[in-house]
Amino acid sequence: MRLRHIFILIVLVFFSLNACKLQEPYKNHGIIFLENRANKLIVKSSNKNDVIKIIGNPHSKSINNENEWIYIERVLTKGEYHKLGQNILKTNNVLVLKFDKFGILQEKKLYNKNDKKKLEFSKRETENELTQKSFVEKFLSSVKSKMYSNR
């Protein structure tokens, strides 16, 4: 009798666990399945309205060029046991679309996380003239430092 109860319990546990679907947890930001959607766009045939219908409005537009649209996809997932559950970057895609003055797609580039590792950035720094002190601020700070240095 006791063996029968254990068998029924094991069968119930098996069926309840079998019904569970083990999905890996992930957090996404931006347009999911960006690469699949980008493949639907045809260079020199699709226009801005087609792009908005397929992908949606762009996340950002270029500073200098209103006809350059940028879309982003980023998916994080939990790591395995050896990563102690830290977030791992699964996909990180950036799609750059360039249109002509009539709104026809002229160029599309999809950068994935491997492509972005190959990019090189300039080491030069630009000076920010807005944060530089004015003559009055410089004068007052020198007076303040002279006052406190005599103590």
N, C-alpha and C positions, 0 to 999 in steps of 0.2 A: 504494500500500500504506500509506504513511504517513497519507494523508488518511482512509483507512478506520479506522485506529486512533484518530485524533482524533475521528471521528464516533461511534465506539462509546463512547469515554470521555465525550463530551458527553451521549449518551443515558443512560448509567449515572448520571451526576451528576444529570441532570434527573429521573430516576425516584427516586433516593434523596432528593432535595430535595422532590419532590412528595409523598412519603410522610410527610415531617415536617409536623407540625401546629404552626403558629405561634400559641401562646397567650400572652396577656399575663400576666406574673407578677403574682400578688397575694397579700397576706397578709390573712387575715380574723380577726376577734376577735368572739366572741359568736355569735348565732344567724344563720346565713346565710339569705337570702331572707325576712327578717323581715316585709316588707310583704306578700308573698304569703300567708304564714301568718296574718298579722293579718286579712286579708280573709276567711279561713275562719271567723273568730269572729263570732258573731251577738250583738249587744247585747240584753239581757233574755231571752236564750234559752240561751246557753252558760254553763257553770258552771266551777268551778276544775278539776275533773277533765278536762273537755274541753280546757281551756287547756293543762294539763300533757301531755295526749295529743298535741296538735297542735304546741305550741311547746317544751314541756319546763318544768323548774323555773325560777323567775325568777332573774335575776342578783342582784337585791336587792329588798327590800321597804321601804316607806316607814318612816321612823323613828317617826312618830306613829300611823300607821294600818297595821295588819297586813293589811288587805284592799286594799292598793294595791301592785301588782306592777310591776316595771320590767324590761324586756328591752332589750338593746343589740346593735346590729349595726354593725361598723366594718370597712371594706374599704380597704386601701391597695394602690396599684399603682405601678409604676415610671413615671417621667415620660418624655416624649419627649426627643429629642436637645437641644432648646433648654432643657430643665430639667436636663440633665446627669445623668439617671438618679435624681434625688431621688424620694422617696416622695411620692405625691400621694393625697389623700383622695378616693376614688371614691364611696363611700356611707358615711353616718354616720347611722343611724336609731336612735331611742329610742322604744319602745312603752310607754305607761303604761296599765295596766288597773286599773279600780276595781270592786270587788265589794261587794254588800250583805252584811248579816249572815248571809244564808242561802247565800252563795257564788255567787250569780248575777251575771253580768257586767252592770254598769250603765253603764259608760262606757269607751271606748277612744280613746286619742289617739296618733297616730303623728307624731313630730317628725323631719323630715329635716334635712340640713345647712343648707338655706336657711331653715327655720323657726327654727333655733337662732341664726342671725345676728340675728334680730329681737328676741330676748329681751333684756330690760334687767335689770341686776343693781343692787342697792343699793350705794351708796358708803359706807354706814355701816360702822363696824368695831365688833366686840364686844370687850370687855375680858375677858381670860382671868384669872380669879382664882386659878387653880391655879399659874400661873407667877409670880405676884407674890411678892416676898420677904417672909418673916415678920419679926417684930420682931428676933429674934436675928440673922438674916442681915443685916439692915440695919445693926444695931449693929456686928457684926463687920467688915463691909465698910467702915464709916466709920472704925473703929479701924485697919484695914489701910491705908486711904488716908492717914490722919494719920501712921502710922509711916513710910511710904515718902516722904511729902512733905518730911520733915525731913532727908533725906539730902543 
